[in-house]
Structure formats: C-alpha cells, structure tokens
Amino acid sequence: MDFEPYRGELVAYCYRMLGSFHEAEDLVQETMLRAWKARDRYDPSRASVRTWLYRIATNVCLTALEGRARRPLPSGLGVPGEDPGTPLVPAADIPWLQPFPDTRYDMEARADMRLALVVALQTLPARQRAVLVLREVLQFSAVEVAEQLDTTVPAVNSTLQRARAALTDVGDEDAIVEPEDPGAREVVDRYLRAFEAADVPALVRLLADAVVLEMPPVPLWFSGAGHYGAFMRRVFELRGTDWALRRLTANGQPALAAYAAAPEGDRRLHSLQVLTVTDGRVTRNVVFTDPQVLDTFDLPRRISAN
C-alpha cells in the first residue's frame, strides 16, 4: 500500500487542526507509521485508503490536542498597542500559530488555509474543529465523518452546526483575493518597492484604515494605518533603510521574505511577512521572525547586497 500520495493533504489537515506546521509533519509521520502497522487489518470494502488514513490522522490529532492550549496570534490575546516605541520582547511561553509554507507540498487552491481561518479554528473544541474541516473543507460525507470519529450522523450534524455558529465572525473570504490576482500582485509589488525604498508614506497609502500589524513571537500588535506607519518609521530607524524583499506565498496568501543589511556587508534574513489583500488594500500583515518558522520556508539565510 502506497500512502505517500496522501502526505501533502494530510499535512494540511493536521496543520489546520494544530496550527503548527512542524507538529503537522510529525503527526502525519505518526499517521503513516500507524497505517503501515495496521495495513493487514485494512478493509477496502468499508472505506477507501484516503478515508482510512484520515480516520487515523484525526485520532492522532485529537490525542495530540488533549490538554493543549490553542495557538493564537497576538491580536487574539489583548488590545492593540498605542506606542510604537514599546520594547519588542518575545513571549517564548506562548505556542504561537505558525504559517504554512506553500511550496513544500503540491496542493490545489489554499483559500481554506488562510491565516484568519486557521486562527479561528484554534478557538473551537478539538472535535468541532475536526468535524468542520472534514465536512466543509475536505467534503467528506456525514456518514464518513461519523465513522472516522466513532459517533453518529446526528451527532456530526449537530457538532457541525455549533462549529459554523462559532465562526460567523471570521470575515468575508470572498473579498480576499488570490496571490496571483493581478490587482493583488500590483498591491504587493507596490508594497515591496515602498518597503525597499523605506518610503513610509507610500506604504501607508497601500493600507486599509483598520489594517492590523502583528509580529509573533512578540505579543504586541497594532491597529490602524497611523500606528502601522509610526511603527515602520521606528523599524527603519533601528534597522536601517537597506532592505531587500523576495516574493513567495504562505497559507495561499501573498508573502514577502525581508532581508536586512548585515554588518558583514550582505543582507540577512529578518522576517516573513504574510499579507492579506482585500479590495485593493493591505488589511493585515503578520510578520514572523522565529528562526524555526523561517527555516520551514527553505529561504537562504543570507543574500548578496548587490
């Protein structure tokens, strides 16, 4: 039995459940190991290999989530900051949500991988999370999900209703455009050019009025174009104005790898910015600086200054 063709979609499923790319890969490895050990007991008359693997993966995820705190972003923990000069102190004790590196696995459209949705999923009880993803995202039938969770169809339907009700405030996904949308590409290109030019007014003109800027593992976050601009002025004052940005995608969203000037004369990888573009404006920027997170994107740690 060949389980490898399902690895990518299983990693995406476990990522939605856990909010951690590193843990998702580990849990899929555990799923594959369990499936291999139980291969002689697999009954093709009861379920397809794919359905069977999802049942194992679901049980692995539910076990991993027992007693776990949810993985948040800073905006889910408190009120926005008002002072752009606040010290940027990482909170290492918080299990922060991680981004998903799109290029690691060959999958179709990732609208259901948006950071906003994955963050919202983390607020649901584990079984509600599983039912919602299995039914709404992966399109398993209620009968299949009941089998995967060892429960009944009415229980699955009831759980799905509660999960849907809890996520009514996630936002309008239809307004968020794909990274390759021409309008989105233009906004991101203009943002890139303004950032590399350290042109704060040009950056601010690309922002929605209620834009959110957050920077895990720092619990601080800001709301509003004015605060965003003030913080960026501080960044350029502290880190200099010699930056280079590279385009990529994460969670099916446009993203930018930011390289800051290093004393050695080249540029060093500083952060990954995951942008949400809605109606021609940047509405959210989640800036990840954790070296472990950056490593998952297989980015060069240094690039030439030329």
C-alpha positions in Angstrom: 0.0 0.0 0.0 1.4 3.4 -1.0 0.5 6.2 1.4 2.8 8.8 0.1 0.4 10.4 -2.4 -1.7 11.5 0.6 1.1 13.0 2.6 0.6 16.6 1.4 -3.1 16.8 2.1 -2.7 15.1 5.4 -0.1 17.6 6.5 -2.5 20.4 5.5 -5.3 18.7 7.5 -3.1 18.3 10.6 -1.9 21.9 10.2 -5.5 23.2 10.3 -6.1 21.1 13.4 -2.9 22.1 15.3 -1.9 25.4 13.8 1.7 24.3 13.7 3.5 23.1 10.5 6.2 21.4 12.5 3.7 19.4 14.6 1.6 18.6 11.5 4.6 17.0 9.8 5.3 14.9 12.9 1.7 13.8 13.3 1.5 12.8 9.6 4.6 10.7 10.1 2.9 9.1 13.1 -0.2 8.5 11.0 1.8 6.8 8.3 3.5 4.6 10.8 0.2 3.5 12.4 -1.3 2.9 9.0 1.7 0.7 8.0 1.5 -1.3 11.1 -2.3 -1.8 10.7 -2.2 -2.4 6.9 -3.2 -6.1 7.3 -6.4 -5.0 9.0 -7.4 -2.5 6.4 -10.8 -3.5 4.8 -11.3 -1.8 1.3 -15.0 -2.8 1.4 -15.5 -0.4 4.3 -13.5 2.7 3.3 -11.1 4.0 0.7 -7.4 4.2 1.7 -7.8 8.0 1.8 -10.8 7.9 4.2 -9.0 5.3 6.3 -5.9 7.5 6.6 -8.0 10.5 7.6 -9.5 8.4 10.4 -6.1 7.6 11.7 -4.9 11.2 11.3 -8.0 12.5 13.1 -7.4 10.2 16.1 -3.7 11.2 16.2 -4.6 14.9 16.1 -7.3 14.6 18.8 -4.8 12.8 21.1 -2.2 15.5 20.4 -4.7 18.2 21.3 -5.7 16.8 24.7 -4.9 19.4 27.3 -3.3 21.7 24.8 -3.7 25.5 24.7 -4.8 27.0 21.4 -2.3 28.6 19.1 -3.1 32.3 18.8 -1.8 35.3 17.0 -1.1 38.5 19.1 -4.4 40.1 18.0 -6.2 37.3 19.8 -4.6 37.9 23.2 -5.4 41.5 24.1 -5.9 45.1 23.0 -3.7 46.7 20.3 -0.7 48.7 21.3 -0.6 52.5 21.2 3.1 53.2 21.5 5.4 52.2 18.5 8.4 52.6 20.8 7.2 49.7 23.1 10.1 47.2 23.6 9.7 44.1 21.3 10.0 41.3 23.8 9.2 37.8 22.5 6.9 35.7 24.6 8.5 32.3 24.3 6.0 30.6 26.6 3.1 31.0 24.1 2.6 28.3 21.4 2.2 30.7 18.5 0.4 29.9 15.3 2.8 29.1 12.5 2.4 29.9 8.8 2.2 27.1 6.2 4.9 27.1 3.5 3.0 26.5 0.3 5.9 25.3 -1.8 6.6 22.3 0.5 3.6 20.4 -0.8 1.9 20.4 -4.2 -1.7 21.1 -3.5 -4.6 22.9 -5.1 -6.0 26.3 -4.1 -5.5 27.1 -0.4 -8.3 29.5 0.3 -9.2 27.3 3.3 -5.7 27.7 4.6 -6.0 31.4 5.2 -4.4 32.5 8.5 -7.6 34.1 9.7 -9.5 30.8 9.3 -6.7 28.7 10.8 -6.6 31.1 13.8 -10.4 30.9 14.1 -10.3 27.1 14.0 -8.0 27.1 17.0 -10.8 28.6 19.1 -13.0 25.6 18.6 -13.1 22.4 20.7 -11.0 19.7 19.0 -13.9 17.6 17.8 -15.7 20.6 16.4 -12.5 21.5 14.6 -12.2 18.1 13.1 -15.9 17.9 12.0 -15.8 21.3 10.4 -12.6 20.6 8.4 -13.6 17.1 7.4 -17.1 18.2 6.3 -16.7 21.7 5.0 -13.2 21.7 3.7 -12.5 18.1 2.7 -16.1 17.4 1.7 -16.4 14.0 3.5 -20.0 12.9 4.0 -21.6 13.0 7.4 -21.6 9.2 7.3 -17.8 9.1 6.6 -17.1 11.6 9.4 -19.3 9.7 11.9 -17.2 6.6 11.0 -14.0 8.4 11.4 -15.0 9.8 14.8 -16.8 6.7 16.1 -20.0 8.7 16.5 -23.4 9.1 14.9 -24.6 11.1 11.9 -26.9 13.3 14.0 -24.0 14.0 16.4 -21.8 15.0 13.4 -24.5 17.3 12.1 -25.1 18.9 15.5 -21.4 19.4 16.0 -21.1 21.0 12.6 -23.9 23.5 13.3 -22.2 24.6 16.5 -18.8 25.0 14.8 -20.4 27.0 12.0 -22.1 29.3 14.5 -18.8 29.8 16.4 -17.1 31.0 13.2 -19.6 33.5 12.0 -17.1 36.4 12.6 -14.2 35.1 10.6 -14.9 37.5 7.8 -15.7 37.5 4.1 -13.3 35.2 2.4 -14.7 36.1 -1.0 -13.3 39.6 -0.7 -9.8 38.3 -0.1 -8.1 37.7 -3.5 -5.6 35.0 -4.5 -1.9 35.9 -4.6 -1.8 35.7 -8.4 -4.7 38.0 -8.9 -3.4 40.9 -11.0 -4.8 43.5 -8.6 -3.2 41.8 -5.6 0.1 41.4 -7.4 0.1 45.1 -8.1 -0.6 46.0 -4.5 2.2 43.6 -3.2 4.6 44.9 -5.8 4.0 48.5 -4.8 4.3 47.5 -1.1 7.6 45.8 -1.9 9.0 48.8 -3.7 7.9 51.2 -0.9 9.5 49.0 1.7 12.8 48.7 -0.1 12.8 52.4 -0.5 11.9 52.9 3.2 9.1 55.1 2.0 6.7 55.1 4.9 4.1 57.5 3.3 3.9 55.2 0.2 3.5 52.2 2.5 0.7 53.8 4.4 -1.2 54.7 1.2 -1.4 51.0 0.5 -3.0 50.2 3.8 -6.7 49.9 4.8 -7.7 52.3 7.5 -8.2 49.5 10.0 -5.1 47.5 9.0 -3.6 45.1 11.6 0.1 44.6 12.1 1.2 41.7 14.4 4.6 40.1 15.0 4.7 36.7 16.7 6.5 35.8 18.9 6.2 39.4 20.1 2.7 39.7 21.7 2.5 43.3 20.7 0.2 44.3 17.8 -1.1 47.5 16.2 -4.3 48.5 14.5 -4.8 51.4 12.1 -2.7 52.9 9.3 -1.3 55.6 11.6 0.1 53.2 14.1 1.4 51.0 11.3 3.3 53.9 9.8 4.7 55.0 13.1 6.0 51.5 13.8 7.6 51.3 10.3 9.4 54.5 10.9 10.8 53.0 14.1 11.9 49.9 12.2 13.8 51.9 9.6 15.4 54.0 12.3 16.5 50.9 14.2 17.4 48.5 11.4 18.4 51.0 8.7 16.9 51.6 5.3 18.8 49.0 3.3 16.4 46.1 2.8 15.7 43.6 0.1 12.4 41.7 -0.2 11.6 38.4 -2.1 8.1 37.3 -3.1 6.6 34.0 -2.1 3.3 32.7 -0.7 2.2 31.2 2.6 -1.3 29.9 3.5 -2.4 30.7 0.0 -1.6 34.4 0.6 1.0 36.7 -0.8 4.1 36.8 1.4 7.4 38.6 1.5 10.7 37.5 2.8 12.5 40.5 4.2 16.3 40.8 4.3 18.0 43.5 6.4 21.5 44.8 5.9 24.1 43.0 8.0 27.5 44.3 9.3 29.3 41.9 7.1 28.0 43.8 4.0 25.4 41.3 2.8 21.8 41.0 3.8 20.5 38.6 6.5 17.0 37.0 6.6 15.0 39.0 9.1 11.3 38.1 8.8 8.5 36.7 6.8 5.5 39.0 6.1 2.2 37.3 5.3 -0.1 39.8 3.7 -3.9 39.9 3.4 -5.1 42.0 0.5 -8.7 42.9 0.4 -10.4 45.3 -2.1 -7.0 46.7 -3.3 -5.6 47.4 0.2 -3.4 45.5 2.7 -5.7 44.7 5.6 -3.4 42.6 7.7 0.3 41.9 7.9 1.5 39.0 10.1 5.3 39.2 10.5 7.0 36.0 11.6 10.6 36.3 13.0 11.0 32.9 14.7 14.1 31.2 13.1 12.4 27.8 13.3 9.4 29.2 11.3 11.7 30.8 8.7 13.6 27.5 8.2 10.4 25.8 7.1 10.3 28.1 4.0 13.8 26.9 2.8 14.9 30.5 2.3 18.6 31.4 2.0 19.7 32.9 5.4 21.9 35.5 3.6 21.8 37.1 0.2 24.2 39.4 -1.6 23.8 43.2 -1.2 24.2 43.6 -4.9 
